[in-house]
Every structure is written in structure tokens, then in C-alpha cells.
């Protein structure tokens, strides 16, 4: 189907960009807000932005995808040359398919990770707040949500807990002896931090976990739920010295844990779940420190992950069914201006007598209805037919 709509996806993901590069192109909440405000003032009507540990992508309707690339480079720390090397541009049906795959967990680093659908919803509502999404994005997101729900309930693609937060706890269980009695520090109590905390308590039976967050109030909310200890941000260095395991899940833009904090030779495991990375990579050079980042954690495979792969064809069948419905909706939307113009042209020539005019109107509605049905049933001939109708009746379908 040609000329579906000028819909594009531009971005970078774990598939072709390493953690450092993704960190440069990642967008904070404030950066996303500024980007959306700029795009709205520039006249865009459909734009969504998603920035997670695995990807940063812009979804929008524009004349030229370079517009979206320029926004991404302007509001992140990424450079155009880097994007040309590591980024991608998808258009029309390929772009739509990508959004479906992302939202259904089929493009995730951990296949079947359904946390992404929540991030997609959040992205839509964030754009709605700035009045920069309309019927197209709303219909697309709702279709993706529908596909995601069906895949989750009708297949076993999400069987077994394998989110990033679980992967980190799985790594600890596999590599740390007597984890129940180790001192664990969780630095950062955002979504990943909270999920990691839940998994830690559930799977390690460790009841001496300490929480630190820049906002102490946020840490206290999480701690209260699990009856854990909260320390002030100013105590971070001291708490790291005491710890056997440190999990860093902050949303900071720069390094928060560096070599100056590691003050002794005690063995220390650090898991960096942040993007951009919040732990200095040079800590890997210390003999007593084991540093594991997001990409390394996501590459961990276990029985649950391997088992998921067999359900991908099943999930794709559901995805394709709902995606095809969405594509039909787009096609029908494309017919609307021409059919409306045709109807108006025919009605303008109707007879003056009331009864005859009413009868003529019914004939016009039946005629345009038949044309609509033909277009729906013969999508491959739709463009040619619409062009012919416009020429014969000299229609302005804009």
C-alpha cells in the first residue's frame, strides 16, 4: 500500500548502539517536555517520544524525517554524525510495524518484556498533555495496547519473570554466595529501583537492605512498603563502604559512583541499572570490584527466556491481525476526503423539489457507499480509482 501516511520512527536501540551511545541520546523528562513544546510551536500535530534504558525513539507525522532527527540531536547530548552511524529511520508501514513490535515486547532486549507497553502509554499521555497527538496516534496506541493484552493472555511469551530488575536479582543469586546475609544497598527508588527492591526481597529473603535516594521522601515510601532502612543521600559514601552489593538505579545525567567512593579492598559487586550509566566504568579495573551494566545483565539467558522464543510466531499472528485492522482503518481514512468531495459535488446538482431532492440524496449516499465498499475490498486499486474519480469529477479532495 503506497503513500499510507508520512509516519516515521527515528531512533537508536540496543540492537545497534552500545550503552554509552544510548546514554548520549537518552532524554530526561524535562528534555522531552522541551522537545514536545518546540515541535508543537513548529506546527507538528502527531509526535510521541519514548526514552528507556534500551531505546530512544521519536514517532511522528512529518514531511521529512530529518525534522525528527534534528529534534533528537538538539535536545539530547547526541550528535548528528553519531546518529548517522548508529541510528535508524523507518517509514510508513515499516514504522507502524515497529511500534507494534516495541509495544508487544517483541523488539525488547528481553523478549516478552511487557513493561514497555506502560512506557508507550505514558509517552502518549505526555504528548497529549502538550496537544501534539490526535486521532492517528490515539488509534495506533490503542491498537498496540489491544495486541499486547492479547499476546499476554493468549500466549506464554511473558512466562517467567525476566525484566531488567529480575535479571539483576537473578545475577546476584547466581554469583553471590550466602546472599541472605549480605549487606545490600539500593541507590535510586524510581520504577526500576522499586521493582528491583521487590525482587530482592522476594527471591533473596534478605531483610537488611538499605535504600538511598536523592529525594528521601521517595525512598521512605518504598521503605515503608517493605519495612527497610532509609539513609540520607549525604551518607552514600559511608553506606557503599559497608555494603557487599550496590545496585545503582538513579535517573542522574552524570556519574554518581566513582573510584573515590571505593575506600577499601573489600569485595564489592556493583550493578548499574541506569542510563546514562551512573557508575564510572573505570571501577572495572579495581581487583575487588565486579561491575555489571545493563547490557551485560540483559544478555543473561535462562530457561524462561529460551522458552519464550517458541511463542514468538504465535505472538506475531496476533500482532499481524490487529495491525492489519489498523492499516485498513488508515486506508479507509484516506478515502474519506475524495468520497466527501464526490458526495458534495453530486448533491450540489440535486433537484429543487423537496421530494425529488430527498430521493436524489438517497441515490447519492448509495452511490458513494458502493464506491467506498469497492475501495475497501480492492485496496490494491484504491489509489488508481481515487485518482480517476478526482479527474472525472474535477474534485478538490484536500
NORKAWO-V548514 format. One record per pair of residues at least 12 apart in sequence whose ideal C-beta (glycine too) atoms are under 8 Angstrom apart, sorted by the first residue. I is the first residue (numbers start at 1). J is the second residue. D is the distance in whole Angstrom. If there is no record, write none. Layout:
# NORKAWO-V548514
[[I J D] [I J D]]
This chain:
# NORKAWO-V548514
[[1 93 7] [1 327 7] [1 331 7] [1 379 6] [1 382 8] [2 383 7] [3 92 8] [3 383 7] [4 92 4] [4 93 6] [4 96 8] [4 327 7] [4 330 6] [4 331 8] [4 334 8] [5 61 6] [5 92 7] [5 136 7] [5 330 6] [5 334 8] [6 61 6] [6 62 6] [6 63 6] [6 91 8] [6 92 8] [7 46 8] [7 59 8] [7 60 7] [7 61 5] [7 91 7] [7 92 6] [7 95 5] [7 96 6] [7 136 7] [8 59 8] [8 60 6] [8 61 8] [8 62 6] [8 65 4] [8 68 6] [8 89 6] [8 90 7] [8 91 5] [8 95 6] [9 57 6] [9 58 7] [9 59 5] [9 88 8] [9 89 7] [9 90 4] [9 91 8] [9 95 4] [9 98 5] [9 99 7] [10 57 7] [10 58 5] [10 65 6] [10 68 4] [10 69 5] [10 72 6] [10 87 7] [10 88 7] [10 89 5] [10 90 8] [11 25 8] [11 55 6] [11 56 6] [11 57 3] [11 58 6] [11 72 7] [11 87 6] [11 88 7] [12 25 5] [12 55 7] [12 56 6] [12 57 8] [12 78 8] [12 83 7] [12 86 5] [12 87 5] [12 88 7] [13 54 6] [13 55 4] [13 57 7] [13 88 8] [13 107 7] [14 54 5] [14 55 7] [14 109 5] [14 295 7] [14 298 7] [16 86 5] [16 87 8] [16 88 7] [17 86 4] [17 87 8] [18 295 7] [19 275 7] [19 277 6] [19 293 6] [19 294 6] [19 295 5] [20 276 8] [20 277 7] [21 78 8] [21 82 6] [21 86 6] [22 53 8] [22 54 8] [22 55 7] [22 56 7] [22 275 6] [22 276 8] [23 275 5] [23 276 3] [23 277 6] [24 76 7] [24 77 5] [24 78 5] [24 79 8] [24 82 7] [24 276 7] [25 56 5] [25 72 6] [25 76 5] [25 77 7] [25 78 4] [25 82 8] [25 83 7] [25 87 8] [26 51 5] [26 56 5] [26 76 7] [26 275 5] [26 276 6] [27 49 6] [27 51 4] [27 56 6] [27 72 8] [27 75 6] [27 76 5] [28 51 8] [28 251 7] [28 253 7] [31 75 5] [31 76 7] [32 49 5] [32 51 7] [32 75 8] [32 126 7] [33 126 8] [33 130 8] [34 75 6] [35 49 6] [35 71 5] [35 72 8] [35 74 8] [35 75 4] [36 49 7] [36 126 7] [36 127 6] [36 130 4] [36 132 6] [37 130 6] [38 71 7] [38 74 8] [38 75 8] [39 60 8] [39 71 6] [39 132 6] [40 130 5] [40 131 7] [40 132 5] [42 67 8] [44 60 6] [44 61 8] [44 62 7] [44 67 8] [44 132 6] [45 61 7] [45 132 7] [45 133 8] [45 134 6] [46 60 6] [46 61 4] [46 132 7] [46 133 6] [46 134 6] [46 136 5] [46 137 5] [47 59 7] [47 60 4] [47 61 8] [47 68 8] [47 127 6] [47 132 5] [47 133 7] [48 60 7] [48 120 8] [48 123 5] [48 124 6] [48 126 8] [48 127 5] [48 133 6] [48 137 6] [48 141 8] [49 123 6] [49 126 7] [49 127 7] [50 102 8] [50 119 6] [50 120 6] [50 123 5] [52 116 7] [52 119 6] [52 275 8] [53 164 7] [53 192 8] [53 273 7] [53 274 8] [53 275 4] [53 294 5] [54 108 7] [54 109 5] [54 294 8] [54 298 8] [55 102 7] [56 72 7] [56 76 7] [57 102 8] [58 71 6] [58 72 6] [59 95 7] [59 99 6] [59 137 7] [61 136 7] [65 89 5] [65 91 7] [69 83 6] [69 87 7] [69 89 7] [72 87 8] [93 327 7] [96 140 7] [96 323 7] [96 326 7] [96 327 7] [97 323 7] [99 120 8] [99 140 6] [99 144 6] [100 143 8] [100 144 5] [100 147 6] [100 319 5] [100 322 8] [100 323 5] [101 319 7] [102 116 6] [102 120 7] [103 116 6] [103 117 5] [103 120 5] [103 141 8] [103 144 4] [103 145 7] [103 147 7] [103 148 6] [104 117 7] [104 144 7] [104 147 5] [104 148 5] [104 151 5] [104 315 6] [104 319 6] [105 117 7] [105 148 7] [105 151 7] [105 157 7] [105 158 7] [106 157 8] [106 312 7] [106 315 6] [106 316 7] [106 319 7] [109 295 8] [109 298 4] [110 162 5] [110 163 7] [110 164 7] [110 167 7] [110 298 6] [110 305 7] [111 157 7] [111 305 7] [111 308 5] [111 309 7] [111 312 7] [112 157 4] [112 158 4] [112 159 8] [112 162 7] [112 308 5] [112 311 8] [113 158 8] [113 162 7] [113 163 6] [113 164 8] [114 148 7] [114 152 6] [114 158 5] [115 163 6] [117 144 7] [117 145 6] [117 148 5] [120 141 6] [120 144 7] [120 145 8] [121 141 7] [121 145 7] [124 137 6] [124 138 7] [124 141 5] [136 330 8] [139 326 7] [139 329 6] [140 326 6] [143 322 5] [143 323 7] [143 325 7] [143 326 4] [146 322 6] [147 318 6] [147 319 5] [147 322 4] [147 323 7] [150 318 5] [150 322 7] [151 315 5] [151 318 5] [151 319 7] [154 314 8] [154 318 6] [155 311 5] [155 314 5] [155 315 5] [155 318 7] [156 307 8] [156 308 7] [156 311 5] [157 308 6] [157 311 4] [157 312 7] [157 314 7] [157 315 5] [158 308 8] [159 304 6] [159 307 7] [159 308 7] [159 311 8] [160 302 8] [160 303 8] [160 304 3] [160 305 7] [160 307 7] [160 308 7] [161 199 7] [161 304 7] [162 302 7] [162 304 5] [162 305 5] [162 308 8] [163 195 6] [164 192 6] [164 273 6] [164 294 7] [164 297 6] [164 298 7] [165 192 6] [165 195 4] [165 196 4] [165 198 8] [165 199 5] [165 273 7] [166 195 8] [166 199 5] [167 297 5] [167 298 6] [167 300 5] [168 196 6] [168 199 8] [168 247 6] [168 271 5] [168 273 6] [168 292 8] [168 297 6] [169 196 7] [169 199 4] [169 200 6] [169 203 5] [169 204 7] [170 300 6] [170 302 7] [171 271 7] [171 292 6] [171 297 6] [171 300 6] [172 200 8] [172 204 7] [172 245 6] [172 269 7] [172 271 8] [173 203 6] [173 204 7] [175 269 7] [175 290 8] [176 244 8] [176 245 7] [176 269 6] [179 204 5] [179 206 6] [179 245 8] [180 204 6] [180 205 5] [180 206 5] [181 206 8] [182 206 7] [182 244 4] [182 245 6] [183 208 6] [183 210 7] [183 242 6] [183 243 5] [183 244 5] [183 245 7] [184 200 7] [184 204 8] [184 206 6] [184 208 7] [184 209 5] [184 210 7] [184 243 7] [184 244 7] [184 245 5] [184 246 8] [184 247 7] [185 209 8] [185 210 5] [185 211 8] [185 212 7] [185 239 5] [185 240 6] [185 242 8] [185 243 4] [185 245 7] [185 246 5] [185 247 7] [186 200 7] [186 209 6] [186 210 7] [186 211 5] [186 212 7] [186 247 5] [186 249 7] [187 212 5] [187 213 8] [187 236 7] [187 246 7] [187 247 7] [187 248 5] [187 249 7] [187 250 6] [187 256 7] [187 257 7] [188 212 8] [188 213 6] [188 247 8] [188 248 6] [188 249 4] [188 250 4] [188 251 7] [188 273 8] [188 274 7] [188 278 8] [189 211 6] [189 213 4] [189 218 5] [189 219 5] [189 221 8] [189 222 5] [189 249 8] [190 249 6] [190 250 7] [190 251 6] [192 249 5] [192 273 5] [193 213 8] [193 222 7] [193 247 8] [193 249 4] [193 250 8] [193 273 8] [194 222 6] [196 247 6] [196 249 6] [196 273 7] [197 209 7] [197 211 7] [197 222 6] [197 226 6] [197 228 8] [198 226 8] [200 247 8] [201 226 6] [207 227 8] [208 229 7] [209 226 8] [209 228 5] [209 229 7] [210 228 7] [210 229 5] [210 230 8] [210 231 6] [210 239 6] [210 243 8] [211 223 5] [211 228 6] [211 229 7] [211 230 5] [211 231 7] [212 230 7] [212 231 5] [212 232 7] [212 233 6] [212 235 7] [212 236 6] [212 239 6] [213 233 7] [213 250 8] [214 233 5] [214 250 7] [214 252 8] [216 230 7] [216 232 6] [216 233 7] [236 256 8] [236 261 7] [237 261 5] [237 263 7] [240 257 7] [240 261 5] [240 262 7] [240 268 8] [241 261 8] [241 263 5] [241 264 6] [241 266 8] [243 268 7] [244 266 8] [244 267 7] [244 268 7] [244 269 7] [245 268 8] [245 269 5] [245 270 8] [245 271 7] [246 268 7] [246 269 7] [246 270 5] [246 271 7] [247 270 8] [247 271 5] [247 273 7] [248 270 7] [248 271 7] [248 272 5] [248 273 7] [248 274 6] [248 278 5] [248 279 5] [249 273 4] [249 274 6] [250 274 5] [250 278 5] [251 274 7] [252 274 7] [252 278 5] [253 276 6] [254 276 8] [254 278 8] [255 277 7] [255 278 6] [255 279 7] [255 280 5] [256 278 5] [256 279 8] [257 270 7] [257 272 8] [257 278 6] [257 279 5] [257 280 7] [257 283 7] [258 279 8] [258 280 4] [258 282 8] [258 283 7] [259 280 6] [259 282 6] [259 283 6] [259 286 7] [262 283 7] [262 286 6] [262 288 8] [262 289 6] [264 288 8] [265 287 8] [265 288 5] [266 288 6] [267 288 5] [267 290 8] [268 288 6] [268 289 5] [268 290 7] [269 289 8] [269 290 5] [269 292 7] [270 283 7] [270 289 6] [270 290 7] [270 291 5] [270 292 7] [271 292 5] [271 297 7] [272 291 7] [272 292 7] [272 293 5] [272 294 7] [273 294 6] [273 297 8] [274 294 8] [275 294 6] [277 293 6] [279 291 6] [279 293 8] [281 293 8] [328 376 7] [328 379 8] [331 375 8] [331 376 7] [331 379 6] [331 382 7] [332 372 8] [332 375 8] [332 376 6] [334 382 7] [334 386 8] [335 372 6] [335 375 5] [335 376 8] [335 382 7] [335 386 7] [337 397 4] [337 398 7] [338 386 5] [338 389 6] [338 390 6] [338 395 6] [338 397 4] [339 368 5] [339 371 6] [339 372 6] [340 397 8] [341 390 8] [341 393 8] [341 395 4] [341 396 6] [341 397 5] [342 368 6] [342 371 7] [342 389 6] [342 393 6] [342 395 6] [343 364 6] [343 365 7] [343 368 5] [345 393 5] [345 395 6] [346 364 5] [346 367 7] [346 368 8] [347 360 8] [347 361 6] [347 364 6] [350 364 8] [371 385 8] [371 389 7]]
